[in-house]
Amino acid sequence: MSALIERLLAVPGWIVLLVTGSIVFAEDALFVGFVLPGETVALLAGVAAKLGHVSLTGVLVTVIAAAIVGDSVGYQIGRHVGPRVLDRRFLDKRRKRLDDAQAFLSRRGGSAVFLGRWVAFFRAVMPALAGTARMPYPTFLLFNAAGGAAWGAVVVLAGYAAGASYAQVEKSLGRVSALIALAIVVIALLVRRVRKHRAERTATRAPDVTHPDRRPVTGRRTSPEAP
């Protein structure tokens, strides 16, 4: 992580914006968000903004616009060729999670587009699923824009805050110590996101676990809280 940050600090600001925007866009538009680290890149772009390598406004506009446009492209792909994409073999290992995303969309409608933005896998597949389900585009766009703006601002500003820690440590202890501290902060933020993601996955599966038709039949009475 420290090597990645060191490289980030060495490239011109326009490259930071170009790479950040491209990855965030591709994460949503090309159905590969579980491969491309859009959130990590947006986080690091926020760090670069705090360190003065690029404008914070530029990063915010780039990330939010790329997220909204990428989702819109993903929606159109789902609307026109969605069933063929969903049947591709590269999704076989993720079939259960894909079914969870479809069920979540069916239950929550437009709000699933907003909430899905905060979960890496859902962020990648929800736009295409919404298009496949023929969700009206104005409805999709409303929740897509709200989710993209909120997610982009939170992730970029989290990176910006991490960059503030870097600047303070660099002033006191030097560049190497600052890189190590920044790596720790960024990793902590990512671990927090992973834990939240796991909690959300558990929540989306809760109806399947508690469905009365799916409870195992045993010879004793179980309490409502029993798994």
Phi, psi and omega in degrees: 000319180295325178295321178296318179294319178301318178295319181301320183286349184261348185264154178297155183299323183294330177289322176303314180294318182296312181294316180300309180298319182295317183288318178297318177298309184294328180304320184265321188284327189255011173066028184232032182295339178279000177248314182272128185276067183301318182294319179297316181295318178296322178298314181292328176295324175297321175299314180299324179295317180296327182275003174083010180279341182203156181288136177298318178300318179298318179294315180299312180297317181297312183294314182294315180296317180296322179294314183291314180292319179300316177298320181295321176294318177300321177299314181294322176298315179296322182293324186263323183228020185307306182303322180292322178293317183295337180269001182292147186293333182294347178265357184302320181288345181247019185300319181296317180291326177294320176296321177299317180296319179295319179294320179297317178296320180296322181284319191256346179062226184301326181294337176294329177294317178293310183291326180297336179302336186266359179240126190306308183293315179298323180300326181282322189257339187299319179300315180294322178295321178297321177293319179298322180281000179060038172297135178305133185300320178303321177295313179301313183298321180300308182286328177295313181296318179296315180293317180297318180293315181293312181298313181300316181295316182296313184292314181296317181290332174295318175295322178299319178294320177296323178296328177297320177297319178301311183299320181292317181292321180299321181294324185271318191240351180106169188294317182297312179298323180294319178298317179297315180297318180294319178301318180297316181297314181296317179298319179299319178297319180291320177298320178299318178295320180296316179297319178296320179299317179296320178297320180292323177298318178297320181295320181290337179268352184307317180300325179291326183287324187261002181297128186300330182287346184252005177290137175294140179273122181232172181273003179228160181281134178253152179282158180300334184274353184292142181288000000 
